[in-house]
Amino acid sequence: MAQHATLATMRETNASMVLETIRADPPLSRAEVSRRTGMTKPTAAHALDLLLAAGLVRETEPPAGEMHYGAVYFEPLDTLAHVLALDIGTRFVRGAVCDLSGAVVARYDERIDDPAPEAVLAGAAAVRDRLTGEGVPLEIAVVGVPGVVDPEEGVIRESNRAALEGMAIRSELGEALGVATEVENDINLAAIGEHASGAGREVADFVFLSIGAGVGAGLILGGRPHRGSRGAAGEVDNPAPGAAVAPDSPSADALLAWAAEWIADRAARGSVLAGTRPGRVTAEAIFAADRAGDPLAARILVEQARRTAVRIAEIVRVADVGLVVLGGGIGLACAQILPRIETELAALLRHPPKVVVSGLGDAPVLVGAMAMGSRLARRSFSARRISAATAVRS
């Protein structure tokens, strides 16, 4: 019995390896599968037969323009199950559905005006309903949330949304969505997204630095997300309870606070920002004034560049990464001041990293959720199908 179980396990392992090999570069012939996996031709053939029985691959046409000499080619069936990806933000629950390959099937955003957990859960369910409808089987949901998620309990901690603090978010979202659910810090997912298909693709060590209302970092070290012992790695601008935001924070809230003071103090200098009433200055207005050549806006953004460089330098001194990807509302706008940030970094570090702005726009969290979800879904869905097919053939 033990020998039979071992043989079945080996067959399932071989089938999984062949499936991932085909998925990486379809279509492939039997001979090419054998060559790429290092399996003997009979072993590869048995694995392919098992995958066919499991309904995970199918025969297909050979690549156009290639001589195939009658060889049979195979491709994966990636539309059998899907992943729901969600990004819970301040005003929206953004959502997407992808298939097992990670290809996007549908996108939808639901506005939420109430920060209460009930409103978040209702928004998440509304996005699911809008995206799935009839005939879209979900294997898993991956959700990015604004806060540290306790890896054991699935409870959200240290969130910039006080209403979510202490919420058992993993179990409550799973119940609301009606599918197996993984919950991850949103900035960690953004880093995973950059690693999957953004500026961090094929980069083993880099940081995604999100600068918005707050500041947070997602770390990819050794090609893998680094979450830390409590899931709180990268919380670089997170004050203790009751403490003020760090005085040199590059966050949007900090930028607008000290920019308003500068504007009030220097209003007589003819800046286009001078007429802005207290509390009405916006980051967009400051960056626009800088583009128009306004000297006060330029001085404000020199200070913003310095603050951003200080945060980058703090991370680089510890993690020694060679790439920093900027995201978030202010981070994306920093495309305008990258040379200033680089100048400040050169004064702070002996070996400053390359700094780029994310090309994924406002979607890196969703991209990361789909990348993580498709990987998990392929593993669970394929394992069930292969195990069932093995049992039938034994």
N, C-alpha and C positions, 0 to 999 in steps of 0.2 A: 504493500500500500504506500509506504514512504517513497519507494522508488518511482511508483506511478505518479505521485504528487510532485516529485522533483522533476520528472520528465515533462509533466504538464506545465509546471512553472517555467521551465527552460523554453518550451514552445511559445508560451505567452510573452516571455521576455524578448525572444527573437522576433516575434510578430510586432511588438511595440517598436523595436529598433528599426525594422524594415519600414513600418508606417511613417516614422519620423524622417527617415531618409528620403522616402518618396515625397513627403510633404515639403521638404526643404527645397526640392528642385524637380517638380513634376513636368512631364511624365517620364518615367524610367522603365527600362526593360528589365527582364529577369537577370540578364547577364550584368547589366549596370548596377542593379541592386546588390548582386553578389560581390561585385568589385568594390563598391563603396562601403559596404558593411564588413567586408573581410570574411563573409560566410562562404561555405562551399555552395556550389550551385544547387545541390539537392536540399540543403538546409534553407537556403533562400526561397526555393520553390515551395517547400512545405509552409514557410511563414506566409508567403503570398496566398497560398490556398486557404490558410486559416483566415487571413484578412478578407478574402473574397467571401468566405462563408459567414464572417461577421458583418458583412455589408459595409466595411470601412474603406474599401478601394473598389475600383472598377477598371475594366479594360477600356482603353481609349486609343485615339489615333496617335501615331508617332509625331515627333516635332517636325514642323514644316521645314523642308529643305535638307533633311537628314536621310542618309541611306539606312534602311532598317532591315533589309534582307529577311523579311517575314517575321521579325521579332515582335512579340506582344508587349505593349506598353501599358503602364498602370498609372492612375491618378487617384488622389484621396477624394472621398466624399465628405466635404467639409460643411455641408448645409444640413446635416442631420440633427445638429444641436447648436444652440446659440448662447451668447453671453450678454447679460445686461450690465452696462457700465453706467454708473451714476457719479456725478460731482455735485455735492451739496454745498452751495455757496450762500452768500448773504441774502441775495434777492431771487436766486433761481436754483432749481434742481435741474441740472443739465444731464441729458441722457443719450445713450447710443446703444444699439444692438449690433453685435458682430457675429460672424460664424466662427467655426473652429479654427480657421486660418487667420482670424483677426480682421478679415475684410468687413468694412462697415456695411450694414444692411439698412439702417434707418437712424435718424437723429431727431431729437425733440427736446425743447426746454420748457419747463413749467415755472411760472412766476410764483413765488411765495412771499407774502407780505407780513407774515407772523413768524417770529423766531421760535415759537414754542415747539417742543418735540412732536406734538400731535400734528402740527402744520407741516413739519418736515416729513413725517411718515406719510401723511396724505399726499404731499407733493411727489414723493418717491413712487407711491402706488399709482398716481395719475400718470406719471411718465412711463411706468411699466405698461399700463393699460394702453396707452397711446402707441407705444412702440411694438408691442407684441401682437395684440389682436388675435386673429385666427391663424392657426397653423405655424406659429413660431415657437418651437419647443425650447424652453430655457433650461440650461444645465446648471448655471451658476450666476450670481450677481456679485459684482465687485464695486464697492462704494468708497469714494474718497470723501473724508469728513474733515472739518476744520478743528483739529485738535489731536492730542496724543491718545491713541487707543491702547488701553491696557492689553498686553498680548495674551494674558491668561483669562481675564474676566470679560473682555470685550466691552469694557466701560470707557466712555470718553472722558479724558482728563485734559486740563490745561488748554481748554478751548477759548478762542477769542469771542465765542458766542455763549454768554453766561447761561442762557436757557438750556443749553445742551450739556452743561457740566454735570457729570455723574450719571448720565443716561446710559443704560445698558444697550448701547446702540447696535451691537452685532445681533443680539437675539431679537430686539424689537424690529429692526429692519428686516430680518429674516422672516419674521411672522407677517409683517406687512406686505412683503413682496411674494411670499409663498414659494420661495426657492432657496436652496443653500446659498448663504451670503457670507462673503468676506469683506471686512471693513478695514480700511487703511488710511493713515494720515494723508491728506490731499497732496502735500508737497512731496512726500515720498513717492506717491503715484506719478506726480509730474516728472520726477527724476527717472522713474521707470519708463515713462513715455519718451523722454529724451533719449534714453538708452536704446529703446526699441526702434525709433524711427526719426529721431531728431538730431540735434547737434552732438549728442553724446553717443551716437551709434558707433559701435566698435571701439569705444574708449573705455578702458578698464577702470580708471579712477577720475571722477569728476564730481562737481557739485552743481545742483540746480538751486539757485538763490532766488526766492520769490520775494519781491518787494511790492507790497500793496498797503492795505491798512496797517498790517504788521509785517514782520520780516521773519522768514523761516527758510531752512535749507533742507534739501534732500540729498543724501550722499550715496553715490555708487562707488564702492571700493572693491577692487578685485573682481569687477564685473557683476557684483551683486549689491542689492540695497543694504545699507548699514542702518539698522534701526536703534541699536543700543540695547542696554539691559532692560529698560522700561518702555522702549518704543519712543523715547524722547530725544534721540539724536537729531541734531540740526535745529533745535529750538534756540537759536542764537540771539534772539531779541525778546525773550520771554521773561518779564519781570516777576519777582516773587509776589504773592498775594498782597495787595495793598500798596505795593511799591510803584513808583512812577516809571514811565518808560525811560530807557537809558537816554541820557542827555544828547548823545551823538547818533541817535537812531536815524537811519535813512528812510523810515516808513513814511507813508503818505500823511498820516496824522501828524507826525513830527515835522515833516516838511511844511505842511500848511500852517502849523502853529508858529514856527520861527520865521517863515516867509512873511506872514502877516505882520509880525513885529518889525521886520526890516522895511517892509513897504510903508508902514506908519512912520518909522523913523526917518526915511529917506524920500518921503513923498515930494519934497520940494525940488528934487533933482530932475524932474521932467519925465519920469518913467511912465509908460502907458499903464502900468499897474497902479499908479498913484490914486486914481479915482475909485479903486476897488474898496467897497465898504468893509469894515472889520468883519471877519467870519465869512466873507463871500469869495475870497480868493480861491481859485482852483488850481490843481496841478496842471490841467490842460492849458489854462491861461498863462501860467508861468513858462511852460515849454514853448507855447506859441509866441510869447513875447521875446523869448530868447532867439527863436528862429527869425524874428523880425529885426533883430539887432539891438534889442533893449538892453542897456548896460546893467540895470539893476537885476533883471531876470538872469543875465549872464553870471553876475556875482552870486545870486542865489543858487544857481546850478553848479557853480564851481564848488560851493559848500556841499551840495548834494553829492557831487562826484567824490569829494573827500570822505564823506560819511560812508558812502557805498564802498569805497576802497578800503576803509578801516575794517568794515565787516568782512570783506573778502580776505584781507590779510589775516584776520583772526582765525579764519577757517583754514587757510593755506598753511599757516605756521604749524598747525596740528596735524592736518590730513595730508599735506604735501601733494595736492592735486595739481594737474597741469592745465585743467580747463574749468572755467566757471561759466554756467549758462544762466542768464538773467531772465526772469519771468515775473508775472504779476503786473498789475496796471502800471506802476512806476518803473518796474524793471524793464518792461517792454519799451517804455518811453525813453529809457536810458540809451537806446540806439543813437539818440541825438548827442549824447555826451560821452560816448565810449572813449574818444581820445583823451578827454579830461580824466576819466577814471584810470586809464592806462598810465597817464602821467603821475597821478597820485600813487598808484601801485608801485611804480618804478622807484619812488622815493621811500616806500615802506618795506619792500622785499628785495632780497638779493636776486631771487629767481621768480619774478611775477608770473602768474598763470596767463594763459590766453583767456580773454573774456569775450563772450558773444551773447547776443540776444536771441532768445528762443524763436525758432521759425514756426512753432506750433501754435502761435497766437494764444487764444484763450482756451485751447483744447488740450494742453499737455496732461491734465489730470485724467480726462476721458481716454486719451491715447494710452496712458499707463494702465488704466483700469482694464481696457480691452486687451492689452498685451499680457497682463497678469492673468486675466480671466480666461483668455483663450488657451494659455498654457495649462492652467488648472483644469479647464473643461476637457481638453484633449486627453489629459491623463486619466480623469475619472470616467469619462464617457467611453473612451477606447478600451480601458481596462475591463469595464463591464461587458462590452460587446465581445471582446476577445475571450474573456473567461467563459461566457455563455457558449460561444462557438466551440471552445475547447471541450467543455463538458459534453456537448452533443456528439462530438467526433470521437470521444474517448470510449 
